[in-house]
Amino acid sequence: MRQQVVAAAVLRGGRVLAARRTRPPEAAGRWELPGGKVEPGERPESALERELAEELGVEVDVVRWLAGVVPISDTHELTAALVRIGGDVEEPEPRDDTHDRLRWLGPDELNEVDWLEPDRAFLAEVAHELRSTGPSLRAVFFEEDDAVQVARRLRHDGYDAHVERERLAGEDDDEDHPWAVLADAPVVALELLVDEHDGWLDHEDGAEQTRPAAGSPLDLPTAPRRIKRP
């Protein structure tokens, strides 16, 4: 009977996390979904939570397991799950010598890295999941603390949310750029939070707006996006 190895397709903002291995020599420089071996008597979900805490310093919640079991060798087999980052960590980073680089990849970017063969078997389902989840809504705040608090509230309520620096077209001074929270929460949940933290929701008349490509600037507003309540 093969030992079970578990991998995590970490989803955030319509992208999945890829990790570049440093060892063993035959795998060094290639990419994988992070994870590790299930210890005797350990539940697969617990193994994923433990491995990602050790390797990347993040807490994760398992959403569901992907289809299929892939043999790695005569002694090991790989299963994978969709997971989301929980807790207060905004950005995972390598915590040991297993990986030396991380990348967030959209569904059309999955072929840009050299995946280890066992992980390739799960990429089609991962790409489908990324495309089917739809665009993320953006809540924008001028203070980083407000953005961080909103993201924490949303994650506590079970939504996918993360913070990134907003880019406004025509603005070169990075210090003047506000902060954006990208989330899959419903509009009503974000509207309550932007009112509480004095931000705005980046949509027009309640309609969802397609998220700009990574690194693309947001057009400068020509008028206030909402009228502040007294």
N, C-alpha and C positions, 0 to 999 in steps of 0.2 A: 504494500500500500504506500503510495507516494505521500510525502509530507506536503501539507498545504502552505502555499505562499499567497499572501493577499496584497493587492495593489489598490491605490486610491486614485480615482479620477476626481480631483479636487476642482469643483466648479465655482466660478466667481465672475459675475459681470459678463456672461456669455463667452467665457474662456475657460480652458482647462490648464492645470499646472503640469509642466513637464520638468523632470529633474535629470541632470547629466551626471552619470556615474564616474567615479574615479577608480574603482576596483570592482572585480578582479581585472587583470590586464586585458583579457579578451573582451571585457565590457567597457573599459575605460573610454571616455569620450562619446559614448552613445547615450541615448535618452530613454527614460522609462517613466511610468506612473509610480510615484514613491510608495513604499510599503515594506514588507518583510515577512519572515516566517512566523507561522502560528505555533506557539509553544504548546507542549503536551498539556491537555486539560484547559486550554485557553479558547474562548469563543473567538471566531474570526473577526467580529466587530471590535472586540476588546483588543485583539492583536493590531488592527488598523489604528485604533486610537493610540495605543502605546507606541507603535513605530513612528507615527507622524509627530508625536510629542517629542520623541528622542531625536529624530532626524531633522525636523523642521521647526520645532518649538511651537506647534499649534495644536489647539483642541479641534476635533472634527466630529461631526454628526453624520452617521451613515444614512443616506437617503434610500438607496436600494442597491441590490446586487445586479451586475450586468450578466448577460446570458453567456454561458459557456465555461468550460474548464480547459485550460491549455497546458499540455505537458511541457515542462521546462527541461527535464532530463528523465532518466530512469527512476529517479528518487524524489522528484519534486513536481508539483503542478500549481498553476497560477489561476486564481480567481480575482475579480476586480469589482469594486463598488463605486457608485457615485456618492461623493461626500461633499459637505460644505464646512467651511471654517466657522467655528464658534468662538466664544470667549472674547477677549479684548485685543488679541493680536491682529494688527492691520496687515502685515506683510510677512509671510513665512521666509525663513532664510536657513541655509544649511547649518546644522548644529554639530555635525560630526564629519568624519572623513569619507562618508559614503558618496556624497554629491559635492560638486564644486560650483554648480550654476543652476539657476531656475529660470524658466520662461513661462509666461502666460500665452497660450495659443488659442486663437479663434478657430472655428470649424474649417476655414479655408487656409489655415496656416499649419495644419497638422503635418503636412508632408515636408515642411521646411527643416525638420530635424531628423536625425538618423535613429529611429526607434529600435530598441531590442526586439527581436522577432516575437517572443511571446506576447508583448504588449500590443503589437500591431493588430492582433486578433480582436481587440476591443475598440479600436479607433472608429470603426464605422458607426457603432452604437453611440459612442461618445459624440461624434459629429452630429448625428441625428438629434441627440438630446440638446446640444448647444443651439442648433437651429430651431428646435421646436419650443424652446423656452421663451422665445421672443425678445425684443429689445428691452433693455433696462431703462427705467425712469431715472431722471437725474434731479436731485434736490441740491440747490446751490446755496452756499453760506459764505459770508465774508470772514468768519472766524473759524480757525481750524478746530478749536475746542467744541464749537457747536456741531460741526460736521461729525466729529468723533462720537459725541454723545448720541446723535441721531442714529449713526450706524450701529452703535451698541444696543440701542433700544430695539431697532429692527431685528438684529440678530437674536436678541433675547426673545423676541416674539416669533422666531422661527423663519424669518426671511433671509434671503441672501443680500448682504449689503457690504460695501467697502468704500473707502475714501480715496480720492485721488485729487491732485491739483488741477483746477480748472484752467483752461487756456482760452484767452479771449483774443480774437484777431485784432491786430494793431497795437497790442500791449506788449512791450518788450521787457518791462521791469517785472521780474518774477515776484517781487514782494507785493505787487498790487493784484496778483491773481487770486481769486477766491477759491474755495474748496467745494468739490462736488461729492455727493453721496450717490452711488449707483446701486439700485435695489430692484428686486422683483416684487416688492410690496404693492398692494393696490393703491390707487391714487388717493383714496380717502385717508389712508393711514399716513401717507407722506404729507398731505395737506395739513393735517393736524400738527405734525412735527415742524413743518416750515413756519407755521404761524407761531408756534411756541418759541422757536429759536431764531425768528426774524430772517428767514431765507426766502427763496422762491422755488417753485417747481417748474422745471424746464419743459413746458408743454403749452399748447395754445388751445383755449376753450375746452379743456378736459381731454383732448385727443392725445393719444400717445405719439411721441416723436421718435423717429429712428435715431438710435445712438450714432454719433459721428465715429468715424474710424479712429483707431488708436493714434494719438498724436495730432489729430486734426483740430485746428482752432475753432472755437465757437464764435459766431459773429457777435460783435459788440451790440448790446441792446440800444435801440433808439428811443425807448421810453420805459418807464417802470413796468416790470412784468406783472406786478399786482399792486393794488392800492392798500397801503397799511391801514389796519383798523386802529381807531383812536384808543 
